[in-house]
Every structure is written in C-alpha cells, then in structure tokens.
Amino acid sequence: MGKFRGQHSRSLDTATSLRLAAPLQSCGRAGDLRLGRCLHARLVLSGAAAASTFLANHLITMYSHCADVPSAVRLFDAMPRPNLVSWTTLVSGLTQNSMHRDALAAFSSMCRAGLLHCVGVRLGFDAELFVASNLADMYSKSGLLVEACRVFDQMPQKDAVAWTAMIDGYAKNGNLEAAVIAFRDMRREGLVGADQHVLCSVLSASGGLKDGWLARAIHSCVMKSGFEQEVAVRNALTDMYAKAADMDNAARVVKIDQGSLNVVSATSLIDGYIETDCIEKALLMFIELRRQGVEPNEFTFSSMIKGCAMQALLEQGAQLHAEVIKTSLISDSFVSSTLLDMYGKCGLISLSIQLFKEIEYHTDIAWNAAINVLAQHGHGREAIRAFDRMTSSGIRPNHITFVSLLTACSHAGLVDEGLKYFYSMKDHHGIEPKGEHYSCIIDMYGRAGRLDEAEKFIGEMPVKPNAYGWCSLLGACRMRGNKELGEIAADNMMKLEPDNTGVHVSLSGIYASLGQWEDVKAVRKLMRDNRIKKLPGFSWVDSNKKTHVFGSEDWSHPQQEKIYEKLEELYERIKEEGYVPDTRFLPCNLEDTAKQRILRYHSERIAVAFALISMPATKPIIVKKNLRICADCHSALKFISKEPSVRVTCCCSPVSTNVGAAIIP
C-alpha cells in the first residue's frame, strides 16, 4: 500500500487512462476476478494504478462487480485523494453486494467529508445552482439517473452544467432517446452555451439510434455552435454518421481537415465501411491511415479483421494478424477474438482453436468467439464442453453466448441438450431469452425433423418469430416435404421480407419435391405478377491476385476445358464413394439425368474444380457465394473431402451473402 501512495505524482494522459480502463471494465462485466487481479498487479508494478484516480475508481468498480468487496474497500482506503466518483463508486459497490450497513457507514463518511447531497439539503444549499448542478452530475455519473432526474427537476433554474450532466448521464447509461430529447429541451429553453463535451454526448447518443435524419439535424446544431473544427467533435460526428450508415457524410466530415486525420475518426470510417459492406473502401482508408504515419489501435485492427472475416479474405486477414503481432496488440482480448472468428469463418478451425489456446486471459468475448466457431462447424459437443469450461472458470455467459451455444446444439442435432440450456438461461443465469434464442430452438426442432414440436413451440412463444425463425422453419419444411406448415412459414416470411426471393424458391422446391407441378407454376406466376426475379447464383474464388467468377453451367472461363475435365473426374470419383445426386428440390419437370446435369455444373462446383487445377496444393481455397449452398452441393463437397489431400469445410449461412465453402487441400 505504501507503494500505491508513493507513486501518485506521476500522471497519465486521458487516452492512456481510457485504454487501461477498458480491460478492467470487461473483467467487471464478465465477473472475471482472476484476470482482474492480474491486471491490477500489472498496473501497480507499472505505477499506473497510483498515477490515476480514474483507474483506481475503475479498479474499485471491477472488484465490486466481481463480489470482492474487501479488495475494493482496501483499494479505496489506500487512495490518497478519493474524489466524488470514488465515494459514489464505493457506496454503489457496497449496495450492489447487499452490504447495506457498510454502505450507510460509507455514506456517513462521505457526509463528514462534505461531499454529499444530504449536507446540501440540510444546509439549504440544494436549490443553489452550483450545488444542485454538481449533485445532478454526481448522480448521473454514478448511474443513479432517477436521483439525478429528481435533483434536476427540482432546480428552479438550470445551467449548462446541469443539462450536460443529464445528457451525458442518459447517453452513457443507454437511454439514447432521452439524451437527444434533453438536448432538444436545453436548446428550447434558450441555453446555447453547449460545449464540446455535451455535443459529443448527444452525437454519441444519435449514433446509437442510427437515425440519418436526426444525425443531420444535430450536425446542423454543431455547425451553428461553431464547434465543427474541434477534433473531438469531428470524431464524434464521423462516428455518428458511420453508425447511421451515412458514409458519404462521414467521409465529408473527415475531409474537413484531411491533413489532421487521426486514429479515432479513421477507425469510425473503417468500421462504417465494413458494416455497409464496402470492404475495399475500408482497406483504402486503412492504407491512407498508415501513409500519414498514424498508428492503428486495437479498435482499428478489430474492425479490419472483422471485415476480412465477413468477406472471408484470408490473405488480408493473415497480413493483419502479422501486423497485430508486431504492434504487440495480439494480447488484446478483443483483437485476438476477432482473429479467432476470422480464421473460423475462413474454414481454418484448427487455427482458430490454436489461437484461442494462445490467448493469455480468456474473457467472455474470447469464449463467445470460440463457441461460435465450433457451432458454425458443427462441433456441438466441443461447443458444450467449451461453455462448461467458461462457466466453471467464473466467466458469466451473456445473450451472445447462448445464441452460439444453441446454434451449436442445433447444427449437431443435440435437441435435448439445446432445450436444457435454453431453459437454463432464465432459471440459472438470469438472462431473458430474446427473439434470436427462440429462433435457434425453431431451427433446432426443424433440423431434427420434429416439425410438430416446432409448430407447438411457436404457438407458445411470448414473442412472434423473426425472419430467421420463419426462414429456418421453411427450410426444414422443404427438406421434409411438409407443404401445409411450409406455406404458413412462407406466408409469414413474405410479410416480414416481401422482397426476399428465397421464400418463393423454397416454396417452389417443396411443391417440386412432392411432384405438384401446378403449384410450382402458380408460384412462378406469382413471382412474375409481382415482378420478383430469382437471383442467379454465383461463386467466386481468388487465385493469383485475381477474382474468378462463375455462374451455373458457365463455360466462359479461358480454362474451361481443364475445368470441365476436373469436374468430370470429381464427379466419377465421388460416385464411386457413394454420392447420389439429390434432385428432389429442382423446380423443373425434367428427367433425372437432366436434373443431375444441372446439379453437376452448379457454380460452386465449377469454382472448386478451377481452384483445384490453378492453386498450389498447400494453399487454402475459399469459395464465396452470393446465395446459400444447395443441399446436393453440400453433400458433394463432403465426398470430395474424402480424398486424403483435400479437406472441405462448409461455412455458408442463410443470412450471409459472401461466405460459401472453404476447401483446404
């Protein structure tokens, strides 16, 4: 403790403090006491803990959230100059851990220190503008918004400090609409003294609402206030527009002063481009950032790696992995977790697992990424074991954890286990299931062929199924030939996503599998009448720094003869292995031989054949698609993988339009 007191003269800049506080917040949210103590030890050894009251407050919060109140109290007692946040953090932590007598004692100590609301009330100062404004600020920063509102509403007049406290409190506690409304009310009262702090808060809230019109309206207020040239405000503006998917305006804000490009605005722009599926623009922005000599941070790398995962860009992802190692950011939990996810989406599950094992401290983010990778590759039992290890290590699962876990059970056919974990969410973990969790159960029943139970489950759900839930049921009905339930699912899907052509295709497939060709014609007529066109399927593969695109029965490639020979070779070999073409769902009344020919020359098979003749045997082959891989091609790729030198991993998603199958020779 002497060391703690002796090093407090050293100061830390805001950026460094925020960077060091982030992992402490993560530990607190996850309840990871072991990792929190390790981080505390590192901060003490580096002198950072003693150098910053801000970090000490975060340490108290972390220990409180991890139910280690004695450590929180010892840390507080060792602080040379606890501030108002320190006191409120301690009182809040004691209260959260049901130590009400101790909380009252701390409260009394705070009163004696002259720092609390009761002192102001008793002495009649609560109506004074200065005191009341700071009381509202104290409560909002402590997350006590009800108390903050009570003080704020009782103020006979309100200054910029009071308004800022409320707007900032609403924004940081997730009440985004209230933050924007408070900003509007502040301006209506004629208080125009908003500073860059309150503007950044309301810009952050607006970004979270993802409302383009609102974003432009608040930008107008910023311009009128004369703060558009402030770096912090420009960063917040860029982030707001990027979150609202208004990338044109986000880029314009950055160009206000192109020479002062900084890592915060660039990262916001990169993340916005990735979320709007403009990966090339994100790559160009990243290159420009490096050209100007600005070092990317953990958030920049995480966004870039996420983009590579979404597009299955293995080579670029591997290059970013190398840069992360060089910059020592590989130890960052979020960066390493996005790398883990990227390799998994590229089909390299063994590399994902290896990377997970190399992570020094497994946070909830890392565990979630690992469970999701196992789920997407059908390793249900391994995903369950990972979940059990996660909970036994003291990490609390969250909503995302259970989506991955239930997906794993669904893909592996583990219905009973999936139901057990679904009902444990609320009973044992205090997590209320959301729409996506219910959709996982629908998908699980559907994959197992238990359609009656799926229908019953939907009828008993407290919420209506979302598009994914109905899509899963429709797909299951297609596989099982359940016309009646399939029509119900299709009808609900059309209401939720009227422009989704896949609904009509799936419904047509059900009719075709039952030989009901008149119904097939009726679906086609409905599509024509509504001017709905079936999306053509394409597959593409990168080879020798070029992207090669193939359509179904596409023979336009310069190497068409060699591709055709390879296709025939593959077809004969997998037939010998036991492959039988599945022609049930082709919505055309043709002979089986004609249907088999159509299947044989699907775009993904042509892409696979091209990749096998044009790429080195040691290089992974990733085939991407704009549509979901069909059941027959999925089966064929499994047979192709039986060759000792080839391993096939199907990583296609009904939601994703980019990732197809990863084939690793």
RAMOKA-V740135 format. One record per run of one state. SS is the DSSP state (hx for helix, st for strand, lp for the rest). FROM is the first residue (numbers start at 1). TO is the last residue. Records with the same first field share a line. If there is no record, write none. Layout:
SS=FROM-TO, FROM-TO
This chain:
lp=1-1, 7-13, 31-32, 47-47, 52-52, 66-68, 78-83, 97-99, 113-116, 123-128, 142-144, 155-159, 173-175, 189-195, 210-211, 226-230, 244-246, 261-262, 276-278, 292-297, 312-313, 327-328, 332-332, 346-348, 359-363, 377-379, 393-398, 412-414, 430-434, 448-450, 461-466, 481-482, 497-500, 514-516, 530-537, 544-545, 552-559, 578-591, 601-602, 615-619, 626-630, 641-646, 651-658, 665-665
hx=2-6, 14-30, 33-46, 48-51, 53-65, 69-77, 84-96, 100-112, 117-122, 129-141, 145-154, 160-172, 176-188, 196-209, 212-225, 231-243, 247-260, 263-275, 279-291, 298-311, 314-326, 329-331, 333-345, 349-358, 364-376, 380-392, 399-411, 415-429, 435-447, 451-460, 467-480, 483-496, 501-513, 517-529, 560-577, 592-600, 603-614, 631-640
st=538-543, 546-551, 620-625, 647-650, 659-664
